[in-house]
Structure formats: C-alpha cells, structure tokens
C-alpha cells in the first residue's frame, strides 16, 4: 500500500480484507449481510467500486 502512494503517485489506497476468506471464516450471517448491504449502498451513492468500505487499512499521500 505504501509503495502505491510513494512510488506510483496515487493519493489514497484502501486495503481489502474481504477478497480472501473473510466471508467463509466469519460465522455471523447478519454481520456479513450488513457488510454487503452497506458496501452496496455506498458504492451506489458514490458510483464507486470499493470492495471493503469498512476496512481500517488506508494509506494516504501527504500534501503540503
């Protein structure tokens, strides 16, 4: 993530913890449903394609 910000000149990178085994390991069905519903709503409102909107993994550039 840091490489993308430092070397490739992007402003922000958002980590994705859901594309691996998260939904199979997480045994809380309503939690999974909530994640899917919130992700769909946010992506719809902002016309985006963020896979994990609730991740805490973010890297941002420092602008003066």
Predicted model as a PDB file, atoms N, CA, C, CB and O in Angstrom, pLDDT in the B-factor column:
MODEL        1                                                                  
ATOM      1  N   UNK A   1       0.820  -1.179   0.000  1.00 80.00           N  
ATOM      2  CA  UNK A   1       0.000   0.000   0.000  1.00 80.00           C  
ATOM      3  C   UNK A   1       0.870   1.250   0.000  1.00 80.00           C  
ATOM      4  CB  UNK A   1      -0.936  -0.006   1.195  1.00 80.00           C  
ATOM      5  O   UNK A   1       0.605   2.202  -0.734  1.00 80.00           O  
ATOM      6  N   UNK A   2       1.908   1.238   0.827  1.00 82.00           N  
ATOM      7  CA  UNK A   2       2.795   2.396   0.879  1.00 82.00           C  
ATOM      8  C   UNK A   2       3.512   2.586  -0.447  1.00 82.00           C  
ATOM      9  CB  UNK A   2       3.812   2.244   2.011  1.00 82.00           C  
ATOM     10  O   UNK A   2       3.749   3.718  -0.868  1.00 82.00           O  
ATOM     11  N   UNK A   3       3.860   1.489  -1.109  1.00 84.00           N  
ATOM     12  CA  UNK A   3       4.543   1.584  -2.401  1.00 84.00           C  
ATOM     13  C   UNK A   3       3.672   2.303  -3.426  1.00 84.00           C  
ATOM     14  CB  UNK A   3       4.917   0.185  -2.915  1.00 84.00           C  
ATOM     15  O   UNK A   3       4.170   3.109  -4.212  1.00 84.00           O  
ATOM     16  N   UNK A   4       2.390   2.015  -3.416  1.00 83.00           N  
ATOM     17  CA  UNK A   4       1.496   2.674  -4.371  1.00 83.00           C  
ATOM     18  C   UNK A   4       1.453   4.179  -4.134  1.00 83.00           C  
ATOM     19  CB  UNK A   4       0.084   2.086  -4.275  1.00 83.00           C  
ATOM     20  O   UNK A   4       1.422   4.954  -5.091  1.00 83.00           O  
ATOM     21  N   UNK A   5       1.450   4.599  -2.878  1.00 86.00           N  
ATOM     22  CA  UNK A   5       1.414   6.029  -2.560  1.00 86.00           C  
ATOM     23  C   UNK A   5       2.762   6.677  -2.843  1.00 86.00           C  
ATOM     24  CB  UNK A   5       1.022   6.247  -1.090  1.00 86.00           C  
ATOM     25  O   UNK A   5       2.821   7.746  -3.452  1.00 86.00           O  
ATOM     26  N   UNK A   6       3.839   6.043  -2.409  1.00 84.00           N  
ATOM     27  CA  UNK A   6       5.165   6.655  -2.532  1.00 84.00           C  
ATOM     28  C   UNK A   6       5.748   6.575  -3.941  1.00 84.00           C  
ATOM     29  CB  UNK A   6       6.110   6.000  -1.572  1.00 84.00           C  
ATOM     30  O   UNK A   6       6.340   7.544  -4.417  1.00 84.00           O  
ATOM     31  N   UNK A   7       5.590   5.444  -4.606  1.00 85.00           N  
ATOM     32  CA  UNK A   7       6.243   5.250  -5.904  1.00 85.00           C  
ATOM     33  C   UNK A   7       5.343   5.517  -7.102  1.00 85.00           C  
ATOM     34  CB  UNK A   7       6.761   3.858  -5.993  1.00 85.00           C  
ATOM     35  O   UNK A   7       5.819   5.948  -8.152  1.00 85.00           O  
ATOM     36  N   UNK A   8       4.072   5.269  -6.953  1.00 84.00           N  
ATOM     37  CA  UNK A   8       3.171   5.394  -8.097  1.00 84.00           C  
ATOM     38  C   UNK A   8       2.390   6.698  -8.115  1.00 84.00           C  
ATOM     39  CB  UNK A   8       2.213   4.250  -8.109  1.00 84.00           C  
ATOM     40  O   UNK A   8       1.691   6.991  -9.085  1.00 84.00           O  
ATOM     41  N   UNK A   9       2.506   7.482  -7.048  1.00 79.00           N  
ATOM     42  CA  UNK A   9       1.896   8.806  -7.026  1.00 79.00           C  
ATOM     43  C   UNK A   9       0.389   8.835  -6.833  1.00 79.00           C  
ATOM     44  CB  UNK A   9       2.215   9.492  -8.270  1.00 79.00           C  
ATOM     45  O   UNK A   9      -0.252   9.817  -7.208  1.00 79.00           O  
ATOM     46  N   UNK A  10      -0.192   7.798  -6.265  1.00 84.00           N  
ATOM     47  CA  UNK A  10      -1.631   7.835  -6.009  1.00 84.00           C  
ATOM     48  C   UNK A  10      -1.900   8.588  -4.712  1.00 84.00           C  
ATOM     49  CB  UNK A  10      -2.220   6.399  -5.940  1.00 84.00           C  
ATOM     50  O   UNK A  10      -1.022   8.671  -3.853  1.00 84.00           O  
ATOM     51  N   UNK A  11      -3.093   9.132  -4.560  1.00 86.00           N  
ATOM     52  CA  UNK A  11      -3.443   9.906  -3.367  1.00 86.00           C  
ATOM     53  C   UNK A  11      -3.858   9.028  -2.194  1.00 86.00           C  
ATOM     54  CB  UNK A  11      -4.557  10.869  -3.689  1.00 86.00           C  
ATOM     55  O   UNK A  11      -3.520   9.326  -1.048  1.00 86.00           O  
ATOM     56  N   UNK A  12      -4.591   7.941  -2.470  1.00 83.00           N  
ATOM     57  CA  UNK A  12      -5.042   7.084  -1.384  1.00 83.00           C  
ATOM     58  C   UNK A  12      -5.190   5.649  -1.865  1.00 83.00           C  
ATOM     59  CB  UNK A  12      -6.367   7.593  -0.810  1.00 83.00           C  
ATOM     60  O   UNK A  12      -5.614   5.398  -2.993  1.00 83.00           O  
ATOM     61  N   UNK A  13      -4.833   4.711  -0.992  1.00 84.00           N  
ATOM     62  CA  UNK A  13      -5.016   3.288  -1.241  1.00 84.00           C  
ATOM     63  C   UNK A  13      -5.879   2.747  -0.110  1.00 84.00           C  
ATOM     64  CB  UNK A  13      -3.636   2.527  -1.337  1.00 84.00           C  
ATOM     65  O   UNK A  13      -5.631   3.047   1.058  1.00 84.00           O  
ATOM     66  N   UNK A  14      -6.891   1.951  -0.447  1.00 81.00           N  
ATOM     67  CA  UNK A  14      -7.762   1.348   0.552  1.00 81.00           C  
ATOM     68  C   UNK A  14      -7.513  -0.153   0.542  1.00 81.00           C  
ATOM     69  CB  UNK A  14      -9.268   1.678   0.277  1.00 81.00           C  
ATOM     70  O   UNK A  14      -7.607  -0.803  -0.499  1.00 81.00           O  
ATOM     71  N   UNK A  15      -7.196  -0.696   1.715  1.00 78.00           N  
ATOM     72  CA  UNK A  15      -6.954  -2.134   1.841  1.00 78.00           C  
ATOM     73  C   UNK A  15      -8.234  -2.931   1.676  1.00 78.00           C  
ATOM     74  CB  UNK A  15      -6.321  -2.450   3.187  1.00 78.00           C  
ATOM     75  O   UNK A  15      -9.333  -2.391   1.804  1.00 78.00           O  
ATOM     76  N   UNK A  16      -8.093  -4.201   1.394  1.00 74.00           N  
ATOM     77  CA  UNK A  16      -9.242  -5.083   1.178  1.00 74.00           C  
ATOM     78  C   UNK A  16      -9.039  -6.372   1.958  1.00 74.00           C  
ATOM     79  CB  UNK A  16      -9.441  -5.383  -0.335  1.00 74.00           C  
ATOM     80  O   UNK A  16      -8.176  -7.178   1.613  1.00 74.00           O  
ATOM     81  N   UNK A  17      -9.833  -6.571   3.011  1.00 73.00           N  
ATOM     82  CA  UNK A  17      -9.717  -7.792   3.796  1.00 73.00           C  
ATOM     83  C   UNK A  17     -10.780  -8.801   3.417  1.00 73.00           C  
ATOM     84  CB  UNK A  17      -9.807  -7.481   5.272  1.00 73.00           C  
ATOM     85  O   UNK A  17     -10.791  -9.910   3.949  1.00 73.00           O  
ATOM     86  N   UNK A  18     -11.680  -8.440   2.503  1.00 68.00           N  
ATOM     87  CA  UNK A  18     -12.815  -9.287   2.176  1.00 68.00           C  
ATOM     88  C   UNK A  18     -12.604 -10.191   0.968  1.00 68.00           C  
ATOM     89  CB  UNK A  18     -13.996  -8.440   1.940  1.00 68.00           C  
ATOM     90  O   UNK A  18     -13.364 -11.143   0.786  1.00 68.00           O  
ATOM     91  N   UNK A  19     -11.611  -9.929   0.150  1.00 66.00           N  
ATOM     92  CA  UNK A  19     -11.471 -10.698  -1.086  1.00 66.00           C  
ATOM     93  C   UNK A  19     -10.843 -12.067  -0.863  1.00 66.00           C  
ATOM     94  CB  UNK A  19     -10.644  -9.924  -2.079  1.00 66.00           C  
ATOM     95  O   UNK A  19     -10.769 -12.867  -1.795  1.00 66.00           O  
ATOM     96  N   UNK A  20     -10.393 -12.348   0.346  1.00 66.00           N  
ATOM     97  CA  UNK A  20      -9.809 -13.672   0.592  1.00 66.00           C  
ATOM     98  C   UNK A  20     -10.859 -14.590   1.218  1.00 66.00           C  
ATOM     99  CB  UNK A  20      -8.559 -13.565   1.516  1.00 66.00           C  
ATOM    100  O   UNK A  20     -11.813 -14.970   0.539  1.00 66.00           O  
ATOM    101  N   UNK A  21     -10.712 -14.947   2.464  1.00 70.00           N  
ATOM    102  CA  UNK A  21     -11.596 -15.934   3.091  1.00 70.00           C  
ATOM    103  C   UNK A  21     -12.480 -15.336   4.173  1.00 70.00           C  
ATOM    104  CB  UNK A  21     -10.779 -17.051   3.679  1.00 70.00           C  
ATOM    105  O   UNK A  21     -13.051 -16.082   4.969  1.00 70.00           O  
ATOM    106  N   UNK A  22     -12.612 -14.027   4.228  1.00 66.00           N  
ATOM    107  CA  UNK A  22     -13.335 -13.362   5.317  1.00 66.00           C  
ATOM    108  C   UNK A  22     -14.759 -13.873   5.480  1.00 66.00           C  
ATOM    109  CB  UNK A  22     -13.364 -11.872   5.079  1.00 66.00           C  
ATOM    110  O   UNK A  22     -15.169 -14.209   6.591  1.00 66.00           O  
ATOM    111  N   UNK A  23     -15.520 -13.938   4.392  1.00 62.00           N  
ATOM    112  CA  UNK A  23     -16.921 -14.321   4.495  1.00 62.00           C  
ATOM    113  C   UNK A  23     -17.096 -15.794   4.856  1.00 62.00           C  
ATOM    114  CB  UNK A  23     -17.631 -14.027   3.196  1.00 62.00           C  
ATOM    115  O   UNK A  23     -18.123 -16.175   5.416  1.00 62.00           O  
ATOM    116  N   UNK A  24     -16.110 -16.618   4.541  1.00 66.00           N  
ATOM    117  CA  UNK A  24     -16.191 -18.038   4.904  1.00 66.00           C  
ATOM    118  C   UNK A  24     -15.789 -18.253   6.360  1.00 66.00           C  
ATOM    119  CB  UNK A  24     -15.296 -18.883   3.980  1.00 66.00           C  
ATOM    120  O   UNK A  24     -16.328 -19.133   7.031  1.00 66.00           O  
ATOM    121  N   UNK A  25     -14.860 -17.466   6.840  1.00 70.00           N  
ATOM    122  CA  UNK A  25     -14.403 -17.605   8.226  1.00 70.00           C  
ATOM    123  C   UNK A  25     -15.346 -16.929   9.204  1.00 70.00           C  
ATOM    124  CB  UNK A  25     -13.009 -17.029   8.380  1.00 70.00           C  
ATOM    125  O   UNK A  25     -15.470 -17.379  10.343  1.00 70.00           O  
ATOM    126  N   UNK A  26     -16.006 -15.873   8.795  1.00 67.00           N  
ATOM    127  CA  UNK A  26     -16.913 -15.144   9.669  1.00 67.00           C  
ATOM    128  C   UNK A  26     -18.238 -15.898   9.722  1.00 67.00           C  
ATOM    129  CB  UNK A  26     -17.117 -13.676   9.175  1.00 67.00           C  
ATOM    130  O   UNK A  26     -18.910 -16.047   8.701  1.00 67.00           O  
ATOM    131  N   UNK A  27     -18.611 -16.366  10.891  1.00 69.00           N  
ATOM    132  CA  UNK A  27     -19.817 -17.195  11.028  1.00 69.00           C  
ATOM    133  C   UNK A  27     -21.044 -16.395  11.471  1.00 69.00           C  
ATOM    134  CB  UNK A  27     -19.562 -18.312  12.021  1.00 69.00           C  
ATOM    135  O   UNK A  27     -22.055 -16.981  11.856  1.00 69.00           O  
ATOM    136  N   UNK A  28     -20.963 -15.070  11.420  1.00 74.00           N  
ATOM    137  CA  UNK A  28     -22.104 -14.241  11.807  1.00 74.00           C  
ATOM    138  C   UNK A  28     -22.868 -13.818  10.559  1.00 74.00           C  
ATOM    139  CB  UNK A  28     -21.641 -12.997  12.614  1.00 74.00           C  
ATOM    140  O   UNK A  28     -22.462 -12.867   9.891  1.00 74.00           O  
ATOM    141  N   UNK A  29     -23.964 -14.499  10.226  1.00 73.00           N  
ATOM    142  CA  UNK A  29     -24.649 -14.222   8.956  1.00 73.00           C  
ATOM    143  C   UNK A  29     -25.184 -12.799   8.843  1.00 73.00           C  
ATOM    144  CB  UNK A  29     -25.784 -15.185   8.778  1.00 73.00           C  
ATOM    145  O   UNK A  29     -25.120 -12.220   7.759  1.00 73.00           O  
ATOM    146  N   UNK A  30     -25.707 -12.215   9.912  1.00 82.00           N  
ATOM    147  CA  UNK A  30     -26.232 -10.855   9.813  1.00 82.00           C  
ATOM    148  C   UNK A  30     -25.108  -9.834   9.671  1.00 82.00           C  
ATOM    149  CB  UNK A  30     -27.085 -10.526  11.037  1.00 82.00           C  
ATOM    150  O   UNK A  30     -25.291  -8.783   9.055  1.00 82.00           O  
ATOM    151  N   UNK A  31     -23.953 -10.142  10.239  1.00 77.00           N  
ATOM    152  CA  UNK A  31     -22.792  -9.273  10.079  1.00 77.00           C  
ATOM    153  C   UNK A  31     -22.370  -9.252   8.611  1.00 77.00           C  
ATOM    154  CB  UNK A  31     -21.618  -9.745  10.981  1.00 77.00           C  
ATOM    155  O   UNK A  31     -22.115  -8.186   8.051  1.00 77.00           O  
ATOM    156  N   UNK A  32     -22.299 -10.414   7.998  1.00 76.00           N  
ATOM    157  CA  UNK A  32     -21.946 -10.490   6.573  1.00 76.00           C  
ATOM    158  C   UNK A  32     -22.975  -9.755   5.718  1.00 76.00           C  
ATOM    159  CB  UNK A  32     -21.838 -11.960   6.120  1.00 76.00           C  
ATOM    160  O   UNK A  32     -22.615  -9.033   4.788  1.00 76.00           O  
ATOM    161  N   UNK A  33     -24.250  -9.941   6.035  1.00 84.00           N  
ATOM    162  CA  UNK A  33     -25.309  -9.257   5.289  1.00 84.00           C  
ATOM    163  C   UNK A  33     -25.173  -7.744   5.434  1.00 84.00           C  
ATOM    164  CB  UNK A  33     -26.698  -9.715   5.774  1.00 84.00           C  
ATOM    165  O   UNK A  33     -25.321  -7.006   4.460  1.00 84.00           O  
ATOM    166  N   UNK A  34     -24.891  -7.288   6.651  1.00 85.00           N  
ATOM    167  CA  UNK A  34     -24.710  -5.855   6.884  1.00 85.00           C  
ATOM    168  C   UNK A  34     -23.548  -5.291   6.090  1.00 85.00           C  
ATOM    169  CB  UNK A  34     -24.495  -5.588   8.356  1.00 85.00           C  
ATOM    170  O   UNK A  34     -23.660  -4.215   5.502  1.00 85.00           O  
ATOM    171  N   UNK A  35     -22.420  -6.017   6.069  1.00 81.00           N  
ATOM    172  CA  UNK A  35     -21.269  -5.574   5.282  1.00 81.00           C  
ATOM    173  C   UNK A  35     -21.629  -5.455   3.806  1.00 81.00           C  
ATOM    174  CB  UNK A  35     -20.093  -6.542   5.461  1.00 81.00           C  
ATOM    175  O   UNK A  35     -21.275  -4.474   3.152  1.00 81.00           O  
ATOM    176  N   UNK A  36     -22.325  -6.442   3.291  1.00 85.00           N  
ATOM    177  CA  UNK A  36     -22.705  -6.420   1.872  1.00 85.00           C  
ATOM    178  C   UNK A  36     -23.680  -5.275   1.583  1.00 85.00           C  
ATOM    179  CB  UNK A  36     -23.338  -7.769   1.463  1.00 85.00           C  
ATOM    180  O   UNK A  36     -23.551  -4.591   0.568  1.00 85.00           O  
ATOM    181  N   UNK A  37     -24.652  -5.066   2.472  1.00 92.00           N  
ATOM    182  CA  UNK A  37     -25.649  -4.018   2.255  1.00 92.00           C  
ATOM    183  C   UNK A  37     -25.025  -2.624   2.310  1.00 92.00           C  
ATOM    184  CB  UNK A  37     -26.764  -4.129   3.294  1.00 92.00           C  
ATOM    185  O   UNK A  37     -25.312  -1.783   1.459  1.00 92.00           O  
ATOM    186  N   UNK A  38     -24.181  -2.379   3.297  1.00 91.00           N  
ATOM    187  CA  UNK A  38     -23.535  -1.063   3.419  1.00 91.00           C  
ATOM    188  C   UNK A  38     -22.607  -0.819   2.239  1.00 91.00           C  
ATOM    189  CB  UNK A  38     -22.748  -0.958   4.745  1.00 91.00           C  
ATOM    190  O   UNK A  38     -22.579   0.282   1.689  1.00 91.00           O  
ATOM    191  N   UNK A  39     -21.850  -1.834   1.848  1.00 89.00           N  
ATOM    192  CA  UNK A  39     -20.952  -1.689   0.700  1.00 89.00           C  
ATOM    193  C   UNK A  39     -21.740  -1.357  -0.565  1.00 89.00           C  
ATOM    194  CB  UNK A  39     -20.130  -2.977   0.491  1.00 89.00           C  
ATOM    195  O   UNK A  39     -21.348  -0.470  -1.323  1.00 89.00           O  
ATOM    196  N   UNK A  40     -22.836  -2.053  -0.796  1.00 94.00           N  
ATOM    197  CA  UNK A  40     -23.645  -1.794  -1.992  1.00 94.00           C  
ATOM    198  C   UNK A  40     -24.217  -0.384  -1.974  1.00 94.00           C  
ATOM    199  CB  UNK A  40     -24.781  -2.817  -2.101  1.00 94.00           C  
ATOM    200  O   UNK A  40     -24.224   0.296  -3.000  1.00 94.00           O  
ATOM    201  N   UNK A  41     -24.693   0.056  -0.825  1.00 95.00           N  
ATOM    202  CA  UNK A  41     -25.270   1.392  -0.716  1.00 95.00           C  
ATOM    203  C   UNK A  41     -24.228   2.483  -0.957  1.00 95.00           C  
ATOM    204  CB  UNK A  41     -25.903   1.575   0.654  1.00 95.00           C  
ATOM    205  O   UNK A  41     -24.484   3.434  -1.696  1.00 95.00           O  
ATOM    206  N   UNK A  42     -23.070   2.350  -0.344  1.00 92.00           N  
ATOM    207  CA  UNK A  42     -22.016   3.355  -0.522  1.00 92.00           C  
ATOM    208  C   UNK A  42     -21.523   3.384  -1.961  1.00 92.00           C  
ATOM    209  CB  UNK A  42     -20.845   3.078   0.426  1.00 92.00           C  
ATOM    210  O   UNK A  42     -21.324   4.457  -2.530  1.00 92.00           O  
ATOM    211  N   UNK A  43     -21.327   2.217  -2.546  1.00 92.00           N  
ATOM    212  CA  UNK A  43     -20.884   2.178  -3.943  1.00 92.00           C  
ATOM    213  C   UNK A  43     -21.942   2.757  -4.875  1.00 92.00           C  
ATOM    214  CB  UNK A  43     -20.552   0.740  -4.358  1.00 92.00           C  
ATOM    215  O   UNK A  43     -21.605   3.396  -5.871  1.00 92.00           O  
ATOM    216  N   UNK A  44     -23.204   2.543  -4.566  1.00 96.00           N  
ATOM    217  CA  UNK A  44     -24.272   3.110  -5.388  1.00 96.00           C  
ATOM    218  C   UNK A  44     -24.308   4.628  -5.267  1.00 96.00           C  
ATOM    219  CB  UNK A  44     -25.625   2.519  -4.987  1.00 96.00           C  
ATOM    220  O   UNK A  44     -24.383   5.333  -6.274  1.00 96.00           O  
ATOM    221  N   UNK A  45     -24.255   5.130  -4.042  1.00 95.00           N  
ATOM    222  CA  UNK A  45     -24.337   6.579  -3.820  1.00 95.00           C  
ATOM    223  C   UNK A  45     -23.173   7.319  -4.464  1.00 95.00           C  
ATOM    224  CB  UNK A  45     -24.374   6.882  -2.327  1.00 95.00           C  
ATOM    225  O   UNK A  45     -23.365   8.384  -5.051  1.00 95.00           O  
ATOM    226  N   UNK A  46     -21.965   6.764  -4.359  1.00 92.00           N  
ATOM    227  CA  UNK A  46     -20.775   7.453  -4.846  1.00 92.00           C  
ATOM    228  C   UNK A  46     -20.275   6.934  -6.191  1.00 92.00           C  
ATOM    229  CB  UNK A  46     -19.682   7.333  -3.834  1.00 92.00           C  
ATOM    230  O   UNK A  46     -19.190   7.311  -6.633  1.00 92.00           O  
ATOM    231  N   UNK A  47     -21.047   6.081  -6.839  1.00 93.00           N  
ATOM    232  CA  UNK A  47     -20.657   5.500  -8.135  1.00 93.00           C  
ATOM    233  C   UNK A  47     -19.238   4.966  -8.089  1.00 93.00           C  
ATOM    234  CB  UNK A  47     -20.785   6.540  -9.255  1.00 93.00           C  
ATOM    235  O   UNK A  47     -18.412   5.273  -8.949  1.00 93.00           O  
ATOM    236  N   UNK A  48     -18.969   4.165  -7.073  1.00 89.00           N  
ATOM    237  CA  UNK A  48     -17.619   3.616  -6.895  1.00 89.00           C  
ATOM    238  C   UNK A  48     -17.667   2.098  -6.911  1.00 89.00           C  
ATOM    239  CB  UNK A  48     -16.988   4.117  -5.575  1.00 89.00           C  
ATOM    240  O   UNK A  48     -18.732   1.501  -7.066  1.00 89.00           O  
ATOM    241  N   UNK A  49     -16.522   1.489  -6.753  1.00 88.00           N  
ATOM    242  CA  UNK A  49     -16.422   0.031  -6.710  1.00 88.00           C  
ATOM    243  C   UNK A  49     -15.455  -0.383  -5.601  1.00 88.00           C  
ATOM    244  CB  UNK A  49     -15.956  -0.534  -8.084  1.00 88.00           C  
ATOM    245  O   UNK A  49     -14.529  -1.160  -5.830  1.00 88.00           O  
ATOM    246  N   UNK A  50     -15.680   0.144  -4.403  1.00 83.00           N  
ATOM    247  CA  UNK A  50     -14.836  -0.201  -3.269  1.00 83.00           C  
ATOM    248  C   UNK A  50     -15.288  -1.547  -2.737  1.00 83.00           C  
ATOM    249  CB  UNK A  50     -14.894   0.891  -2.159  1.00 83.00           C  
ATOM    250  O   UNK A  50     -16.470  -1.738  -2.450  1.00 83.00           O  
ATOM    251  N   UNK A  51     -14.361  -2.479  -2.603  1.00 80.00           N  
ATOM    252  CA  UNK A  51     -14.709  -3.826  -2.177  1.00 80.00           C  
ATOM    253  C   UNK A  51     -14.877  -3.960  -0.665  1.00 80.00           C  
ATOM    254  CB  UNK A  51     -13.662  -4.785  -2.648  1.00 80.00           C  
ATOM    255  O   UNK A  51     -15.647  -4.804  -0.208  1.00 80.00           O  
ATOM    256  N   UNK A  52     -14.181  -3.153   0.110  1.00 78.00           N  
ATOM    257  CA  UNK A  52     -14.251  -3.248   1.571  1.00 78.00           C  
ATOM    258  C   UNK A  52     -14.315  -1.843   2.149  1.00 78.00           C  
ATOM    259  CB  UNK A  52     -13.028  -4.031   2.149  1.00 78.00           C  
ATOM    260  O   UNK A  52     -13.284  -1.258   2.481  1.00 78.00           O  
ATOM    261  N   UNK A  53     -15.528  -1.297   2.270  1.00 78.00           N  
ATOM    262  CA  UNK A  53     -15.683   0.086   2.717  1.00 78.00           C  
ATOM    263  C   UNK A  53     -15.397   0.265   4.198  1.00 78.00           C  
ATOM    264  CB  UNK A  53     -17.072   0.566   2.417  1.00 78.00           C  
ATOM    265  O   UNK A  53     -15.145   1.387   4.637  1.00 78.00           O  
ATOM    266  N   UNK A  54     -15.428  -0.800   4.978  1.00 78.00           N  
ATOM    267  CA  UNK A  54     -15.245  -0.681   6.421  1.00 78.00           C  
ATOM    268  C   UNK A  54     -13.852  -1.080   6.897  1.00 78.00           C  
ATOM    269  CB  UNK A  54     -16.262  -1.519   7.122  1.00 78.00           C  
ATOM    270  O   UNK A  54     -13.622  -1.212   8.099  1.00 78.00           O  
ATOM    271  N   UNK A  55     -12.942  -1.268   5.982  1.00 77.00           N  
ATOM    272  CA  UNK A  55     -11.587  -1.611   6.384  1.00 77.00           C  
ATOM    273  C   UNK A  55     -10.909  -0.423   7.051  1.00 77.00           C  
ATOM    274  CB  UNK A  55     -10.773  -2.081   5.179  1.00 77.00           C  
ATOM    275  O   UNK A  55     -11.197   0.728   6.727  1.00 77.00           O  
ATOM    276  N   UNK A  56     -10.025  -0.701   7.965  1.00 74.00           N  
ATOM    277  CA  UNK A  56      -9.248   0.354   8.586  1.00 74.00           C  
ATOM    278  C   UNK A  56      -7.902   0.539   7.916  1.00 74.00           C  
ATOM    279  CB  UNK A  56      -9.054   0.062  10.045  1.00 74.00           C  
ATOM    280  O   UNK A  56      -7.105   1.380   8.331  1.00 74.00           O  
ATOM    281  N   UNK A  57      -7.649  -0.245   6.879  1.00 80.00           N  
ATOM    282  CA  UNK A  57      -6.354  -0.211   6.189  1.00 80.00           C  
ATOM    283  C   UNK A  57      -6.383   0.845   5.092  1.00 80.00           C  
ATOM    284  CB  UNK A  57      -6.006  -1.603   5.591  1.00 80.00           C  
ATOM    285  O   UNK A  57      -6.984   0.648   4.036  1.00 80.00           O  
ATOM    286  N   UNK A  58      -5.733   1.953   5.356  1.00 82.00           N  
ATOM    287  CA  UNK A  58      -5.661   3.032   4.365  1.00 82.00           C  
ATOM    288  C   UNK A  58      -4.261   3.627   4.373  1.00 82.00           C  
ATOM    289  CB  UNK A  58      -6.725   4.131   4.654  1.00 82.00           C  
ATOM    290  O   UNK A  58      -3.615   3.718   5.417  1.00 82.00           O  
ATOM    291  N   UNK A  59      -3.813   4.021   3.218  1.00 84.00           N  
ATOM    292  CA  UNK A  59      -2.546   4.744   3.083  1.00 84.00           C  
ATOM    293  C   UNK A  59      -2.838   5.976   2.242  1.00 84.00           C  
ATOM    294  CB  UNK A  59      -1.412   3.845   2.429  1.00 84.00           C  
ATOM    295  O   UNK A  59      -3.442   5.877   1.174  1.00 84.00           O  
ATOM    296  N   UNK A  60      -2.408   7.139   2.722  1.00 85.00           N  
ATOM    297  CA  UNK A  60      -2.696   8.393   2.041  1.00 85.00           C  
ATOM    298  C   UNK A  60      -1.425   9.188   1.821  1.00 85.00           C  
ATOM    299  CB  UNK A  60      -3.703   9.216   2.836  1.00 85.00           C  
ATOM    300  O   UNK A  60      -0.487   9.113   2.614  1.00 85.00           O  
ATOM    301  N   UNK A  61      -1.401   9.944   0.746  1.00 85.00           N  
ATOM    302  CA  UNK A  61      -0.270  10.803   0.488  1.00 85.00           C  
ATOM    303  C   UNK A  61      -0.319  12.008   1.425  1.00 85.00           C  
ATOM    304  CB  UNK A  61      -0.252  11.249  -0.985  1.00 85.00           C  
ATOM    305  O   UNK A  61      -1.380  12.366   1.936  1.00 85.00           O  
ATOM    306  N   UNK A  62       0.810  12.612   1.638  1.00 80.00           N  
ATOM    307  CA  UNK A  62       0.882  13.794   2.471  1.00 80.00           C  
ATOM    308  C   UNK A  62       1.044  15.000   1.560  1.00 80.00           C  
ATOM    309  CB  UNK A  62       2.048  13.696   3.497  1.00 80.00           C  
ATOM    310  O   UNK A  62       2.065  15.150   0.889  1.00 80.00           O  
ATOM    311  N   UNK A  63       0.046  15.845   1.542  1.00 67.00           N  
ATOM    312  CA  UNK A  63       0.079  17.029   0.683  1.00 67.00           C  
ATOM    313  C   UNK A  63       0.337  18.254   1.530  1.00 67.00           C  
ATOM    314  CB  UNK A  63      -1.239  17.184  -0.107  1.00 67.00           C  
ATOM    315  O   UNK A  63      -0.258  18.406   2.596  1.00 67.00           O  
ATOM    316  N   UNK A  64       1.220  19.138   1.071  1.00 43.00           N  
ATOM    317  CA  UNK A  64       1.529  20.369   1.792  1.00 43.00           C  
ATOM    318  C   UNK A  64       0.533  21.444   1.499  1.00 43.00           C  
ATOM    319  CB  UNK A  64       2.906  20.853   1.452  1.00 43.00           C  
ATOM    320  O   UNK A  64       0.645  22.550   2.027  1.00 43.00           O  
TER     321      UNK A  64                                                      
ENDMDL                                                                          
END                                                                             
